[in-house]
Amino acid sequence: MRLPTVLTLVYGVLGVLGVLAALAAPAATNPSLATRAARFPAVKTATAVFAQEREVSLVDEVLHANGTLTLAAPSSVRLDLEAPEKMALVAAGTTMTVIDAQGKPLPIPPEVAGLAAFARTLTDLLLGSRAPGGFREEWRDADTVVLKPDGDVASPFSEITLRFPADGPLPAEVALRERGGDRTTIRLRDIVLNPPLDPTRFAPPAAKGSPSS
């Protein structure tokens, strides 16, 4: 099982969406993510189909992953992968669970142990709890922005490009360029904003059906 590879790709997806922190940030100088987001209703839940390509500079291979993404306030994220392997990653609050195709929990590799905390930050930011720090915005046009880290920020990315549809608050494409030369591109489609969600989708398998779930 190529679990570390799959989780690396999925972590990239969450990392990309984490940059959307500015979607509900306080109003700022135009153009900005904050003023663009103000054109749309607040995002409290969202679902989308994603496809990811990762180009590794030292390997002549493009790694692919695809599946669905689900977000819910205040701190829940679920990624259901269809390829390269069928599995799910569920982060709720400070807890993260990896589930295989049969619904059984899997050990969490140490390289993604901090993913749960990041997932909570992601959902907090989508709700506008706090604005992102450490990145400056460079707009190419009304719906394309390049985020670059400030000089004192230890970011693994040299730049992150967000390309939005003219009529929606979430990007249709995100490209992350890493300092080492690797590049990850994530494309979102079939985005649904503020759908009703069953809270048990974010519960670990052992918790489902229990009195506390």
N, C-alpha and C positions, 0 to 999 in steps of 0.2 A: 504493500500500500504506500502510495506516495503522499502520505499525510502532511509532512513538513512542506512539500512543494505546494500542495493545495492551500494550506493555511497561509503560506507566504503570499499567494495570489489574493486570497480573501482579505488578508490584512491590508493589502494595497487598496482594495475596494473601500474598506472602512476608513483608511487613511485619507483617501480622496474625499469621501463624503464629510470627513471631519473638517475639511477646509471650508465647507459650507457654513461654518460657524457664523459668518458675517451675514447670513441671510436675514437675520432679524436684529442686527446690531443697531444701535442708535443712529439716527440720521447723521450723515457726514457730507463732506464736499462732493458735489457731482463731478464726474460719475463715480459711483461706488456700489458695492454689493448691497449696502444698507438701503440706499435710495432706490435701487432696482427692486429689492425685496418688498419695499413699502407699497409697490404696485399690486401686490397679491395678498390674499388672506394668509394668516399665520399657519404654518405647517405643524400639526400636532401628531399626525400619523401619515405614513406614506408607504407605498409598495411600488416596486419596479422590477423589470427584468433586466439583468445586466449581462454583458459579455466583456471579458477582459483579455487583453493581449499583453504579454510581458516579453520584452526583448532584452536578453541578457548579453552584455557586451563581450563576455569571455566565452560564450557558447553560441554556435551557429544554429540557434533554435529559437522559435517563438513559442512560448508557453501559453496555453489557452485555458480559460475557466469560464463557466457560465452558470446562471441560475437565477434565483429571485432574492430580492432584498426586502425586508420588512422593518419599519421603524415605528416606535410608539413611545409617547411620553410616559413617565419622565426619564426613563433610563434603559430602554429595551431595544435591542437590535437582534434580528435573526437573518442569517444567510443560509439559504437552501441551495446547495450545489447540485447540479445535474451532471456536470463534467468538469474535470477529468474523472472524478469519482463522486458517487452519490453520497452526500452526507450533509449535516446541518451544523452550524455554529450558532449558539444562542447565548446572548449576553444580556443579563438583567441585573441592574444595580452593579454590585461588585462581583457577581457570580457569572462565570462562563462555563458552558458545557459544549462538548463536541459529541455529536450523535451520529452513529453509522447508519447505513441504509436500513438496518433492521430495528432502528430506534434505540439501540443500546449505547450507553455513554462510553466514550473513548478517553484515554489519558490525554491530558493537555500538554503538548510539547512546551518546554521552557521558553522557546523563542516567541511564543504568543501569550505568555502568562499575563502580560500587562494589557491584553486586549480588552478585558472587561472594563477596566478603568477608562480606557479610551472610548469605549462605546457609550459609557455614561456621559462623558464630556460631549460626545457627538450629539446625543439627544438633548442635552441641556442647551447646547448652542442652537440647535434647530428651533428650540422654543424661545430663544432670545434671552436666556438667563445671563449670558455674558458674551462679550465680543472676543474674537480671536486676537492673539497678539503675536508679534514677531514676523508678520508678513506685510508687505506693501503691495498695493494694487497698481497695475499698469494696464490700462484699458486699450484694446486694439480697435474696438468698435462698440456699439451699444450693447452687444450681447456676448462679447468675448473679452475675458480678463486674464492676465498673467499675474500670478502671485509669486513674489520673490522674497526669500527670507532676509530679514535685516542682518547686518554684518555680525551682530553679537548673538545670533540665534543658531544653535547647533542642530539644524535641520538636515535630514538625509537628502532632501530635495533641493536642487538648484533652481527649479521653477515648476509651477503647477499651472496648467492652462485649463480654464473652464469655458466651455462653449454652451450657451443657453439657447433654448428656443425663444423666439420673440414673445410667445404667449404663455410662458411658464416659469416658475421660480426655481426648479431644479434643473441642473445641466443635462444636456443630451450626451455630452462627451467631456471627459476629463483626461488630460495627459499629464503624467508625472515624469519628470526627468530627474534622475538621481545624480548625485555628485560623482559617482563612480562611472557614469555613462549609461547605466541601464535605463530603460524607458518602459512605462506601463501606461496603457490606454484603456479606459473603461468607458463603455457606451451604455447608456440607460434608455430603455424604451418602455412603452406601456405603463407610464408613470400614473399612479392614482394618488391623489392628495386627500388626506383626512378621511380615509375609509374606516368603517367600523371594524375593529379587530377583536378576536377572542383572546383575552389575556393568557389563557393556558398555552398559547403558542410559544410563550416565552418561559414556560415553566420547565425545569429539568424533568426527565422521564419519571424519576422516583417521586416527584412532588405531585404529578398529575393524579387527580382523584383523591388526594389526601385531604383531611379536614382543613388544613391551612391553605390549600391552593384555591 
